Amino acid sequence: MQTQETLLEGKFLSFVKNDSGWEYIIRPGVSGVVVIIPVTNNNELVLIEQLRPPVGCRVMEFPAGLAGDIPGQENEPMESAARRELLEETGYEAEYMELVCEGPPSAGQSSEYVHIFKATGLKKVGEGGGDDSEDITVHVVPAANVEQFLKDKMAEGLMVDPKVFAGLYFI
């Protein structure tokens, strides 16, 4: 088993190097990442738009977040984290939450592991918009129109997270 040396440690990320010299990022204190593909009973997708400072613009995404990052909830199940993030970011609760895919989104540079859930049986119970550190706009888009909606957003200068395009496979 290889050991790793911490090169730089931030509040949320650590930059490390292993014995073979490979440098990568880890997220200390996090057990995983959840991404949610919310589909309403009317076959609409619930997408979010938020500023992502690393890329310097607003990005269209599926709701997502971290699991195990809340003190006292380090062993939070992935489905529970997905339900929490869906409610926090969009204001929706899901009757059904199905794990449809999981794996590393950027295996060459990060130890991050993503769990992608499809949420159905949605019920609007709150405003959404994220926590105090987030500025989230919620969009509910008919599935039949989502590709044009995303093209229009890109023409406005927004980026689209590729997980959105990949997630269309599961609807």
VMD Tcl script that builds the backbone (N, CA, C; Angstrom):
set m [mol new atoms 513]
animate dup $m
set s [atomselect $m all]
$s set {name element resname resid chain x y z} {
  {N N MET 1 A 0.844 -1.189 0.000}
  {CA C MET 1 A 0.000 0.000 0.000}
  {C C MET 1 A 0.883 1.244 0.000}
  {N N GLN 2 A 0.549 2.172 -0.882}
  {CA C GLN 2 A 1.347 3.386 -0.983}
  {C C GLN 2 A 0.974 4.379 0.113}
  {N N THR 3 A 1.953 5.148 0.515}
  {CA C THR 3 A 1.698 6.226 1.462}
  {C C THR 3 A 1.587 7.524 0.685}
  {N N GLN 4 A 1.069 8.544 1.336}
  {CA C GLN 4 A 0.965 9.837 0.677}
  {C C GLN 4 A 1.521 10.928 1.576}
  {N N GLU 5 A 2.119 11.897 0.942}
  {CA C GLU 5 A 2.677 13.059 1.622}
  {C C GLU 5 A 1.782 14.249 1.306}
  {N N THR 6 A 1.393 14.995 2.337}
  {CA C THR 6 A 0.583 16.183 2.121}
  {C C THR 6 A 1.485 17.333 1.691}
  {N N LEU 7 A 1.230 17.874 0.514}
  {CA C LEU 7 A 2.007 18.995 -0.018}
  {C C LEU 7 A 1.411 20.336 0.396}
  {N N LEU 8 A 0.081 20.394 0.448}
  {CA C LEU 8 A -0.620 21.612 0.832}
  {C C LEU 8 A -1.968 21.214 1.406}
  {N N GLU 9 A -2.312 21.792 2.549}
  {CA C GLU 9 A -3.582 21.456 3.180}
  {C C GLU 9 A -4.421 22.709 3.334}
  {N N GLY 10 A -5.595 22.698 2.720}
  {CA C GLY 10 A -6.537 23.798 2.842}
  {C C GLY 10 A -7.662 23.412 3.778}
  {N N LYS 11 A -8.651 24.273 3.880}
  {CA C LYS 11 A -9.797 24.001 4.750}
  {C C LYS 11 A -10.643 22.838 4.225}
  {N N PHE 12 A -10.792 22.749 2.893}
  {CA C PHE 12 A -11.668 21.740 2.300}
  {C C PHE 12 A -10.955 20.722 1.422}
  {N N LEU 13 A -9.749 21.030 0.977}
  {CA C LEU 13 A -9.008 20.155 0.072}
  {C C LEU 13 A -7.571 20.011 0.534}
  {N N SER 14 A -6.986 18.852 0.226}
  {CA C SER 14 A -5.557 18.637 0.464}
  {C C SER 14 A -4.919 18.192 -0.842}
  {N N PHE 15 A -3.736 18.721 -1.092}
  {CA C PHE 15 A -2.954 18.374 -2.275}
  {C C PHE 15 A -1.869 17.420 -1.797}
  {N N VAL 16 A -1.861 16.199 -2.328}
  {CA C VAL 16 A -0.953 15.159 -1.838}
  {C C VAL 16 A -0.145 14.549 -2.978}
  {N N LYS 17 A 0.908 13.822 -2.583}
  {CA C LYS 17 A 1.743 13.081 -3.538}
  {C C LYS 17 A 1.966 11.696 -2.951}
  {N N ASN 18 A 1.829 10.652 -3.796}
  {CA C ASN 18 A 2.066 9.292 -3.308}
  {C C ASN 18 A 3.513 8.878 -3.575}
  {N N ASP 19 A 3.858 7.653 -3.170}
  {CA C ASP 19 A 5.235 7.151 -3.286}
  {C C ASP 19 A 5.766 7.163 -4.716}
  {N N SER 20 A 4.882 7.000 -5.697}
  {CA C SER 20 A 5.339 6.975 -7.089}
  {C C SER 20 A 5.420 8.375 -7.702}
  {N N GLY 21 A 5.103 9.405 -6.909}
  {CA C GLY 21 A 5.199 10.775 -7.382}
  {C C GLY 21 A 3.918 11.361 -7.942}
  {N N TRP 22 A 2.818 10.581 -7.950}
  {CA C TRP 22 A 1.546 11.062 -8.483}
  {C C TRP 22 A 0.953 12.091 -7.520}
  {N N GLU 23 A 0.632 13.268 -8.044}
  {CA C GLU 23 A 0.024 14.326 -7.243}
  {C C GLU 23 A -1.473 14.379 -7.526}
  {N N TYR 24 A -2.256 14.561 -6.454}
  {CA C TYR 24 A -3.704 14.619 -6.611}
  {C C TYR 24 A -4.345 15.303 -5.409}
  {N N ILE 25 A -5.632 15.529 -5.528}
  {CA C ILE 25 A -6.417 16.214 -4.506}
  {C C ILE 25 A -7.261 15.194 -3.748}
  {N N ILE 26 A -7.348 15.373 -2.420}
  {CA C ILE 26 A -8.289 14.593 -1.612}
  {C C ILE 26 A -9.167 15.571 -0.833}
  {N N ARG 27 A -10.333 15.096 -0.426}
  {CA C ARG 27 A -11.249 15.881 0.405}
  {C C ARG 27 A -11.278 15.250 1.790}
  {N N PRO 28 A -10.505 15.773 2.735}
  {CA C PRO 28 A -10.542 15.201 4.080}
  {C C PRO 28 A -11.915 15.426 4.728}
  {N N GLY 29 A -12.351 14.479 5.528}
  {CA C GLY 29 A -13.601 14.635 6.258}
  {C C GLY 29 A -14.848 14.493 5.419}
  {N N VAL 30 A -14.729 13.871 4.256}
  {CA C VAL 30 A -15.880 13.665 3.372}
  {C C VAL 30 A -15.890 12.199 2.959}
  {N N SER 31 A -17.068 11.571 3.016}
  {CA C SER 31 A -17.142 10.158 2.642}
  {C C SER 31 A -17.544 9.948 1.187}
  {N N GLY 32 A -18.007 10.991 0.528}
  {CA C GLY 32 A -18.381 10.866 -0.872}
  {C C GLY 32 A -19.108 12.097 -1.371}
  {N N VAL 33 A -19.430 12.069 -2.641}
  {CA C VAL 33 A -20.168 13.146 -3.294}
  {C C VAL 33 A -21.443 12.537 -3.861}
  {N N VAL 34 A -22.542 13.270 -3.746}
  {CA C VAL 34 A -23.810 12.818 -4.320}
  {C C VAL 34 A -24.258 13.806 -5.391}
  {N N VAL 35 A -24.809 13.264 -6.466}
  {CA C VAL 35 A -25.414 14.049 -7.542}
  {C C VAL 35 A -26.817 13.493 -7.725}
  {N N ILE 36 A -27.785 14.383 -7.879}
  {CA C ILE 36 A -29.173 13.954 -7.973}
  {C C ILE 36 A -29.761 14.384 -9.310}
  {N N ILE 37 A -30.390 13.438 -10.011}
  {CA C ILE 37 A -31.114 13.714 -11.255}
  {C C ILE 37 A -32.600 13.753 -10.886}
  {N N PRO 38 A -33.151 14.939 -10.608}
  {CA C PRO 38 A -34.552 15.021 -10.187}
  {C C PRO 38 A -35.490 15.108 -11.392}
  {N N VAL 39 A -36.465 14.205 -11.432}
  {CA C VAL 39 A -37.439 14.168 -12.520}
  {C C VAL 39 A -38.833 14.277 -11.902}
  {N N THR 40 A -39.582 15.316 -12.295}
  {CA C THR 40 A -40.916 15.518 -11.740}
  {C C THR 40 A -41.907 14.517 -12.334}
  {N N ASN 41 A -43.103 14.485 -11.757}
  {CA C ASN 41 A -44.165 13.617 -12.268}
  {C C ASN 41 A -44.622 14.042 -13.663}
  {N N ASN 42 A -44.302 15.292 -14.061}
  {CA C ASN 42 A -44.641 15.800 -15.395}
  {C C ASN 42 A -43.476 15.654 -16.369}
  {N N ASN 43 A -42.510 14.801 -16.035}
  {CA C ASN 43 A -41.322 14.549 -16.861}
  {C C ASN 43 A -40.519 15.828 -17.128}
  {N N GLU 44 A -40.310 16.585 -16.053}
  {CA C GLU 44 A -39.466 17.775 -16.099}
  {C C GLU 44 A -38.207 17.492 -15.293}
  {N N LEU 45 A -37.110 18.109 -15.700}
  {CA C LEU 45 A -35.863 18.008 -14.944}
  {C C LEU 45 A -35.717 19.239 -14.067}
  {N N VAL 46 A -35.243 19.018 -12.856}
  {CA C VAL 46 A -34.955 20.121 -11.950}
  {C C VAL 46 A -33.446 20.328 -11.982}
  {N N LEU 47 A -33.043 21.471 -12.513}
  {CA C LEU 47 A -31.628 21.820 -12.627}
  {C C LEU 47 A -31.342 23.021 -11.744}
  {N N ILE 48 A -30.076 23.180 -11.388}
  {CA C ILE 48 A -29.689 24.365 -10.633}
  {C C ILE 48 A -28.631 25.138 -11.406}
  {N N GLU 49 A -28.577 26.413 -11.107}
  {CA C GLU 49 A -27.584 27.313 -11.696}
  {C C GLU 49 A -26.894 28.009 -10.533}
  {N N GLN 50 A -25.556 27.958 -10.522}
  {CA C GLN 50 A -24.843 28.653 -9.455}
  {C C GLN 50 A -23.457 29.083 -9.911}
  {N N LEU 51 A -22.940 30.104 -9.239}
  {CA C LEU 51 A -21.598 30.584 -9.522}
  {C C LEU 51 A -20.595 29.560 -9.015}
  {N N ARG 52 A -19.642 29.216 -9.862}
  {CA C ARG 52 A -18.550 28.318 -9.487}
  {C C ARG 52 A -17.240 29.090 -9.632}
  {N N PRO 53 A -16.695 29.622 -8.529}
  {CA C PRO 53 A -15.484 30.447 -8.595}
  {C C PRO 53 A -14.302 29.817 -9.332}
  {N N PRO 54 A -14.043 28.496 -9.237}
  {CA C PRO 54 A -12.886 27.959 -9.965}
  {C C PRO 54 A -12.948 28.160 -11.477}
  {N N VAL 55 A -14.162 28.229 -12.051}
  {CA C VAL 55 A -14.275 28.451 -13.496}
  {C C VAL 55 A -14.722 29.872 -13.823}
  {N N GLY 56 A -15.010 30.669 -12.802}
  {CA C GLY 56 A -15.304 32.082 -12.989}
  {C C GLY 56 A -16.617 32.406 -13.657}
  {N N CYS 57 A -17.602 31.511 -13.560}
  {CA C CYS 57 A -18.909 31.818 -14.146}
  {C C CYS 57 A -19.983 30.942 -13.503}
  {N N ARG 58 A -21.224 31.222 -13.899}
  {CA C ARG 58 A -22.334 30.408 -13.415}
  {C C ARG 58 A -22.377 29.119 -14.238}
  {N N VAL 59 A -22.781 28.030 -13.573}
  {CA C VAL 59 A -22.769 26.704 -14.192}
  {C C VAL 59 A -24.131 26.052 -13.986}
  {N N MET 60 A -24.648 25.426 -15.034}
  {CA C MET 60 A -25.873 24.630 -14.947}
  {C C MET 60 A -25.479 23.235 -14.483}
  {N N GLU 61 A -26.175 22.752 -13.455}
  {CA C GLU 61 A -25.817 21.473 -12.840}
  {C C GLU 61 A -27.066 20.747 -12.374}
  {N N PHE 62 A -26.882 19.493 -12.031}
  {CA C PHE 62 A -27.858 18.798 -11.213}
  {C C PHE 62 A -27.540 19.154 -9.765}
  {N N PRO 63 A -28.529 19.099 -8.872}
  {CA C PRO 63 A -28.224 19.312 -7.458}
  {C C PRO 63 A -27.176 18.293 -7.008}
  {N N ALA 64 A -26.294 18.719 -6.120}
  {CA C ALA 64 A -25.205 17.841 -5.686}
  {C C ALA 64 A -24.650 18.345 -4.365}
  {N N GLY 65 A -23.858 17.510 -3.735}
  {CA C GLY 65 A -23.219 17.929 -2.494}
  {C C GLY 65 A -22.372 16.830 -1.901}
  {N N LEU 66 A -21.894 17.112 -0.713}
  {CA C LEU 66 A -20.991 16.203 -0.013}
  {C C LEU 66 A -21.745 15.345 0.985}
  {N N ALA 67 A -21.208 14.172 1.255}
  {CA C ALA 67 A -21.734 13.279 2.290}
  {C C ALA 67 A -20.673 13.145 3.374}
  {N N GLY 68 A -21.120 13.065 4.619}
  {CA C GLY 68 A -20.194 12.863 5.726}
  {C C GLY 68 A -19.436 14.098 6.144}
  {N N ASP 69 A -19.834 15.264 5.655}
  {CA C ASP 69 A -19.104 16.499 5.959}
  {C C ASP 69 A -19.693 17.281 7.130}
  {N N ILE 70 A -20.799 16.822 7.688}
  {CA C ILE 70 A -21.441 17.506 8.806}
  {C C ILE 70 A -20.979 16.860 10.109}
  {N N PRO 71 A -20.442 17.654 11.045}
  {CA C PRO 71 A -19.996 17.079 12.323}
  {C C PRO 71 A -21.117 16.285 12.993}
  {N N GLY 72 A -20.773 15.079 13.423}
  {CA C GLY 72 A -21.745 14.183 14.029}
  {C C GLY 72 A -22.458 13.299 13.025}
  {N N GLN 73 A -22.268 13.567 11.731}
  {CA C GLN 73 A -22.902 12.766 10.678}
  {C C GLN 73 A -21.858 12.240 9.700}
  {N N GLU 74 A -20.694 11.904 10.216}
  {CA C GLU 74 A -19.589 11.446 9.372}
  {C C GLU 74 A -19.912 10.165 8.608}
  {N N ASN 75 A -20.815 9.351 9.137}
  {CA C ASN 75 A -21.199 8.094 8.481}
  {C C ASN 75 A -22.550 8.209 7.781}
  {N N GLU 76 A -22.901 9.411 7.377}
  {CA C GLU 76 A -24.173 9.659 6.705}
  {C C GLU 76 A -24.300 8.783 5.457}
  {N N PRO 77 A -25.377 8.018 5.327}
  {CA C PRO 77 A -25.574 7.218 4.113}
  {C C PRO 77 A -25.694 8.122 2.878}
  {N N MET 78 A -25.223 7.630 1.754}
  {CA C MET 78 A -25.244 8.421 0.521}
  {C C MET 78 A -26.665 8.842 0.150}
  {N N GLU 79 A -27.624 7.944 0.287}
  {CA C GLU 79 A -29.004 8.304 -0.052}
  {C C GLU 79 A -29.513 9.425 0.845}
  {N N SER 80 A -29.165 9.395 2.123}
  {CA C SER 80 A -29.577 10.472 3.036}
  {C C SER 80 A -28.971 11.802 2.614}
  {N N ALA 81 A -27.700 11.776 2.226}
  {CA C ALA 81 A -27.043 13.000 1.751}
  {C C ALA 81 A -27.720 13.505 0.482}
  {N N ALA 82 A -28.091 12.591 -0.408}
  {CA C ALA 82 A -28.762 12.984 -1.651}
  {C C ALA 82 A -30.108 13.643 -1.344}
  {N N ARG 83 A -30.856 13.069 -0.428}
  {CA C ARG 83 A -32.152 13.648 -0.052}
  {C C ARG 83 A -31.964 15.032 0.585}
  {N N ARG 84 A -30.969 15.158 1.452}
  {CA C ARG 84 A -30.684 16.428 2.120}
  {C C ARG 84 A -30.304 17.503 1.103}
  {N N GLU 85 A -29.408 17.169 0.183}
  {CA C GLU 85 A -28.958 18.142 -0.815}
  {C C GLU 85 A -30.085 18.527 -1.774}
  {N N LEU 86 A -30.904 17.562 -2.176}
  {CA C LEU 86 A -32.032 17.860 -3.062}
  {C C LEU 86 A -32.954 18.889 -2.413}
  {N N LEU 87 A -33.303 18.677 -1.155}
  {CA C LEU 87 A -34.186 19.598 -0.440}
  {C C LEU 87 A -33.524 20.961 -0.262}
  {N N GLU 88 A -32.276 20.964 0.175}
  {CA C GLU 88 A -31.558 22.213 0.440}
  {C C GLU 88 A -31.414 23.070 -0.816}
  {N N GLU 89 A -31.058 22.443 -1.920}
  {CA C GLU 89 A -30.758 23.201 -3.134}
  {C C GLU 89 A -31.978 23.502 -3.994}
  {N N THR 90 A -32.995 22.626 -3.970}
  {CA C THR 90 A -34.136 22.807 -4.879}
  {C C THR 90 A -35.475 23.015 -4.184}
  {N N GLY 91 A -35.584 22.635 -2.915}
  {CA C GLY 91 A -36.861 22.710 -2.224}
  {C C GLY 91 A -37.765 21.518 -2.484}
  {N N TYR 92 A -37.248 20.480 -3.139}
  {CA C TYR 92 A -38.031 19.278 -3.436}
  {C C TYR 92 A -37.642 18.127 -2.514}
  {N N GLU 93 A -38.646 17.324 -2.165}
  {CA C GLU 93 A -38.425 16.024 -1.531}
  {C C GLU 93 A -38.768 14.960 -2.562}
  {N N ALA 94 A -38.100 13.805 -2.454}
  {CA C ALA 94 A -38.331 12.711 -3.399}
  {C C ALA 94 A -38.932 11.513 -2.681}
  {N N GLU 95 A -39.967 10.948 -3.269}
  {CA C GLU 95 A -40.528 9.709 -2.736}
  {C C GLU 95 A -39.576 8.548 -3.013}
  {N N TYR 96 A -38.957 8.560 -4.197}
  {CA C TYR 96 A -38.052 7.482 -4.595}
  {C C TYR 96 A -36.674 8.054 -4.925}
  {N N MET 97 A -35.647 7.350 -4.475}
  {CA C MET 97 A -34.267 7.744 -4.746}
  {C C MET 97 A -33.535 6.474 -5.155}
  {N N GLU 98 A -33.120 6.406 -6.425}
  {CA C GLU 98 A -32.479 5.207 -6.967}
  {C C GLU 98 A -31.032 5.513 -7.354}
  {N N LEU 99 A -30.097 4.727 -6.825}
  {CA C LEU 99 A -28.697 4.856 -7.224}
  {C C LEU 99 A -28.570 4.303 -8.637}
  {N N VAL 100 A -28.168 5.159 -9.596}
  {CA C VAL 100 A -28.088 4.722 -10.991}
  {C C VAL 100 A -26.660 4.564 -11.493}
  {N N CYS 101 A -25.699 5.159 -10.789}
  {CA C CYS 101 A -24.325 5.116 -11.265}
  {C C CYS 101 A -23.409 5.624 -10.156}
  {N N GLU 102 A -22.181 5.125 -10.128}
  {CA C GLU 102 A -21.197 5.659 -9.192}
  {C C GLU 102 A -19.804 5.431 -9.747}
  {N N GLY 103 A -18.891 6.310 -9.354}
  {CA C GLY 103 A -17.521 6.171 -9.807}
  {C C GLY 103 A -16.740 7.462 -9.649}
  {N N PRO 104 A -15.467 7.437 -10.035}
  {CA C PRO 104 A -14.616 8.625 -9.912}
  {C C PRO 104 A -14.825 9.570 -11.100}
  {N N PRO 105 A -15.157 10.841 -10.858}
  {CA C PRO 105 A -15.385 11.762 -11.969}
  {C C PRO 105 A -14.112 12.301 -12.606}
  {N N SER 106 A -13.014 12.240 -11.887}
  {CA C SER 106 A -11.752 12.773 -12.408}
  {C C SER 106 A -10.605 11.990 -11.783}
  {N N ALA 107 A -10.514 10.716 -12.136}
  {CA C ALA 107 A -9.606 9.777 -11.472}
  {C C ALA 107 A -8.132 10.146 -11.594}
  {N N GLY 108 A -7.774 10.972 -12.549}
  {CA C GLY 108 A -6.383 11.358 -12.718}
  {C C GLY 108 A -5.919 12.459 -11.790}
  {N N GLN 109 A -6.871 13.166 -11.166}
  {CA C GLN 109 A -6.452 14.278 -10.320}
  {C C GLN 109 A -7.130 14.359 -8.969}
  {N N SER 110 A -8.084 13.470 -8.682}
  {CA C SER 110 A -8.816 13.561 -7.425}
  {C C SER 110 A -9.226 12.176 -6.937}
  {N N SER 111 A -9.291 12.030 -5.618}
  {CA C SER 111 A -9.770 10.777 -5.028}
  {C C SER 111 A -11.293 10.777 -4.887}
  {N N GLU 112 A -11.945 11.849 -5.320}
  {CA C GLU 112 A -13.386 11.993 -5.186}
  {C C GLU 112 A -14.128 10.828 -5.840}
  {N N TYR 113 A -15.219 10.410 -5.200}
  {CA C TYR 113 A -16.045 9.311 -5.690}
  {C C TYR 113 A -17.491 9.798 -5.674}
  {N N VAL 114 A -18.163 9.737 -6.815}
  {CA C VAL 114 A -19.497 10.304 -6.969}
  {C C VAL 114 A -20.548 9.199 -7.027}
  {N N HIS 115 A -21.658 9.439 -6.327}
  {CA C HIS 115 A -22.817 8.543 -6.315}
  {C C HIS 115 A -23.962 9.317 -6.969}
  {N N ILE 116 A -24.453 8.829 -8.111}
  {CA C ILE 116 A -25.493 9.536 -8.853}
  {C C ILE 116 A -26.830 8.838 -8.628}
  {N N PHE 117 A -27.798 9.620 -8.158}
  {CA C PHE 117 A -29.130 9.120 -7.848}
  {C C PHE 117 A -30.152 9.746 -8.785}
  {N N LYS 118 A -31.168 8.960 -9.142}
  {CA C LYS 118 A -32.333 9.486 -9.849}
  {C C LYS 118 A -33.438 9.642 -8.816}
  {N N ALA 119 A -33.980 10.857 -8.719}
  {CA C ALA 119 A -35.034 11.153 -7.747}
  {C C ALA 119 A -36.355 11.322 -8.484}
  {N N THR 120 A -37.376 10.584 -8.047}
  {CA C THR 120 A -38.707 10.682 -8.651}
  {C C THR 120 A -39.753 10.775 -7.546}
  {N N GLY 121 A -40.993 11.001 -7.958}
  {CA C GLY 121 A -42.044 11.211 -6.972}
  {C C GLY 121 A -41.780 12.499 -6.204}
  {N N LEU 122 A -41.410 13.548 -6.932}
  {CA C LEU 122 A -41.000 14.803 -6.296}
  {C C LEU 122 A -42.193 15.588 -5.771}
  {N N LYS 123 A -41.946 16.256 -4.646}
  {CA C LYS 123 A -42.944 17.135 -4.043}
  {C C LYS 123 A -42.234 18.410 -3.606}
  {N N LYS 124 A -42.735 19.557 -4.066}
  {CA C LYS 124 A -42.146 20.848 -3.704}
  {C C LYS 124 A -42.588 21.191 -2.280}
  {N N VAL 125 A -41.616 21.330 -1.366}
  {CA C VAL 125 A -41.937 21.615 0.034}
  {C C VAL 125 A -41.211 22.850 0.568}
  {N N GLY 126 A -40.338 23.443 -0.246}
  {CA C GLY 126 A -39.582 24.610 0.202}
  {C C GLY 126 A -39.086 25.419 -0.975}
  {N N GLU 127 A -38.332 26.463 -0.653}
  {CA C GLU 127 A -37.822 27.366 -1.683}
  {C C GLU 127 A -36.572 26.851 -2.372}
  {N N GLY 128 A -35.727 26.114 -1.659}
  {CA C GLY 128 A -34.442 25.725 -2.220}
  {C C GLY 128 A -33.503 26.913 -2.205}
  {N N GLY 129 A -32.530 26.912 -3.088}
  {CA C GLY 129 A -31.589 28.019 -3.161}
  {C C GLY 129 A -30.286 27.784 -2.437}
  {N N GLY 130 A -30.156 26.657 -1.741}
  {CA C GLY 130 A -28.901 26.328 -1.075}
  {C C GLY 130 A -28.774 26.946 0.296}
  {N N ASP 131 A -27.578 26.793 0.877}
  {CA C ASP 131 A -27.309 27.361 2.194}
  {C C ASP 131 A -26.800 28.793 2.040}
  {N N ASP 132 A -26.370 29.396 3.152}
  {CA C ASP 132 A -25.955 30.802 3.140}
  {C C ASP 132 A -24.756 31.079 2.242}
  {N N SER 133 A -23.952 30.058 1.953}
  {CA C SER 133 A -22.758 30.269 1.129}
  {C C SER 133 A -23.036 30.076 -0.363}
  {N N GLU 134 A -24.266 29.715 -0.708}
  {CA C GLU 134 A -24.603 29.404 -2.095}
  {C C GLU 134 A -25.620 30.409 -2.645}
  {N N ASP 135 A -25.544 30.670 -3.922}
  {CA C ASP 135 A -26.494 31.528 -4.625}
  {C C ASP 135 A -27.053 30.693 -5.771}
  {N N ILE 136 A -28.071 29.904 -5.450}
  {CA C ILE 136 A -28.596 28.922 -6.398}
  {C C ILE 136 A -29.922 29.383 -6.981}
  {N N THR 137 A -30.038 29.277 -8.303}
  {CA C THR 137 A -31.298 29.493 -9.005}
  {C C THR 137 A -31.785 28.128 -9.479}
  {N N VAL 138 A -33.056 27.833 -9.207}
  {CA C VAL 138 A -33.646 26.544 -9.581}
  {C C VAL 138 A -34.392 26.701 -10.907}
  {N N HIS 139 A -34.182 25.760 -11.809}
  {CA C HIS 139 A -34.871 25.733 -13.105}
  {C C HIS 139 A -35.601 24.397 -13.239}
  {N N VAL 140 A -36.870 24.444 -13.600}
  {CA C VAL 140 A -37.654 23.239 -13.879}
  {C C VAL 140 A -37.940 23.254 -15.381}
  {N N VAL 141 A -37.386 22.259 -16.087}
  {CA C VAL 141 A -37.382 22.271 -17.551}
  {C C VAL 141 A -38.003 20.976 -18.082}
  {N N PRO 142 A -38.979 21.062 -18.998}
  {CA C PRO 142 A -39.506 19.833 -19.602}
  {C C PRO 142 A -38.365 19.021 -20.220}
  {N N ALA 143 A -38.357 17.729 -19.964}
  {CA C ALA 143 A -37.277 16.871 -20.469}
  {C C ALA 143 A -37.138 16.985 -21.985}
  {N N ALA 144 A -38.247 17.149 -22.676}
  {CA C ALA 144 A -38.208 17.254 -24.140}
  {C C ALA 144 A -37.492 18.521 -24.610}
  {N N ASN 145 A -37.387 19.534 -23.746}
  {CA C ASN 145 A -36.784 20.817 -24.123}
  {C C ASN 145 A -35.417 21.047 -23.493}
  {N N VAL 146 A -34.923 20.096 -22.716}
  {CA C VAL 146 A -33.725 20.363 -21.916}
  {C C VAL 146 A -32.487 20.625 -22.767}
  {N N GLU 147 A -32.330 19.923 -23.872}
  {CA C GLU 147 A -31.136 20.152 -24.697}
  {C C GLU 147 A -31.113 21.572 -25.253}
  {N N GLN 148 A -32.241 22.069 -25.739}
  {CA C GLN 148 A -32.300 23.446 -26.242}
  {C C GLN 148 A -32.104 24.438 -25.098}
  {N N PHE 149 A -32.688 24.161 -23.949}
  {CA C PHE 149 A -32.518 25.021 -22.772}
  {C C PHE 149 A -31.035 25.164 -22.425}
  {N N LEU 150 A -30.317 24.046 -22.436}
  {CA C LEU 150 A -28.889 24.077 -22.104}
  {C C LEU 150 A -28.086 24.816 -23.174}
  {N N LYS 151 A -28.433 24.617 -24.447}
  {CA C LYS 151 A -27.757 25.361 -25.527}
  {C C LYS 151 A -27.967 26.861 -25.349}
  {N N ASP 152 A -29.189 27.249 -24.997}
  {CA C ASP 152 A -29.488 28.667 -24.772}
  {C C ASP 152 A -28.669 29.212 -23.604}
  {N N LYS 153 A -28.544 28.444 -22.538}
  {CA C LYS 153 A -27.757 28.879 -21.376}
  {C C LYS 153 A -26.285 29.030 -21.750}
  {N N MET 154 A -25.768 28.112 -22.560}
  {CA C MET 154 A -24.374 28.233 -23.003}
  {C C MET 154 A -24.193 29.480 -23.867}
  {N N ALA 155 A -25.183 29.787 -24.702}
  {CA C ALA 155 A -25.110 30.986 -25.537}
  {C C ALA 155 A -25.118 32.252 -24.683}
  {N N GLU 156 A -25.708 32.167 -23.486}
  {CA C GLU 156 A -25.717 33.294 -22.548}
  {C C GLU 156 A -24.396 33.407 -21.785}
  {N N GLY 157 A -23.490 32.443 -21.970}
  {CA C GLY 157 A -22.197 32.491 -21.300}
  {C C GLY 157 A -22.064 31.578 -20.102}
  {N N LEU 158 A -23.089 30.787 -19.816}
  {CA C LEU 158 A -22.995 29.827 -18.724}
  {C C LEU 158 A -22.298 28.569 -19.209}
  {N N MET 159 A -21.718 27.837 -18.284}
  {CA C MET 159 A -21.174 26.518 -18.590}
  {C C MET 159 A -22.204 25.479 -18.165}
  {N N VAL 160 A -22.097 24.287 -18.723}
  {CA C VAL 160 A -22.956 23.170 -18.334}
  {C C VAL 160 A -22.055 22.051 -17.852}
  {N N ASP 161 A -22.308 21.582 -16.644}
  {CA C ASP 161 A -21.568 20.447 -16.098}
  {C C ASP 161 A -21.848 19.232 -16.986}
  {N N PRO 162 A -20.814 18.549 -17.478}
  {CA C PRO 162 A -21.037 17.385 -18.346}
  {C C PRO 162 A -21.878 16.285 -17.693}
  {N N LYS 163 A -21.944 16.254 -16.359}
  {CA C LYS 163 A -22.790 15.257 -15.694}
  {C C LYS 163 A -24.257 15.453 -16.050}
  {N N VAL 164 A -24.639 16.676 -16.422}
  {CA C VAL 164 A -26.021 16.910 -16.852}
  {C C VAL 164 A -26.283 16.164 -18.158}
  {N N PHE 165 A -25.397 16.325 -19.126}
  {CA C PHE 165 A -25.584 15.615 -20.399}
  {C C PHE 165 A -25.547 14.100 -20.183}
  {N N ALA 166 A -24.628 13.624 -19.361}
  {CA C ALA 166 A -24.549 12.184 -19.075}
  {C C ALA 166 A -25.803 11.709 -18.350}
  {N N GLY 167 A -26.327 12.536 -17.460}
  {CA C GLY 167 A -27.507 12.170 -16.684}
  {C C GLY 167 A -28.756 12.007 -17.518}
  {N N LEU 168 A -28.792 12.637 -18.692}
  {CA C LEU 168 A -29.958 12.493 -19.566}
  {C C LEU 168 A -30.175 11.038 -19.970}
  {N N TYR 169 A -29.111 10.257 -19.950}
  {CA C TYR 169 A -29.208 8.825 -20.264}
  {C C TYR 169 A -30.175 8.112 -19.313}
  {N N PHE 170 A -30.249 8.576 -18.070}
  {CA C PHE 170 A -31.027 7.881 -17.043}
  {C C PHE 170 A -32.478 8.329 -16.945}
  {N N ILE 171 A -32.878 9.310 -17.753}
  {CA C ILE 171 A -34.278 9.736 -17.669}
  {C C ILE 171 A -35.053 9.003 -18.728}
}
mol reanalyze $m
mol bondsrecalc $m
mol representation Tube
mol addrep $m
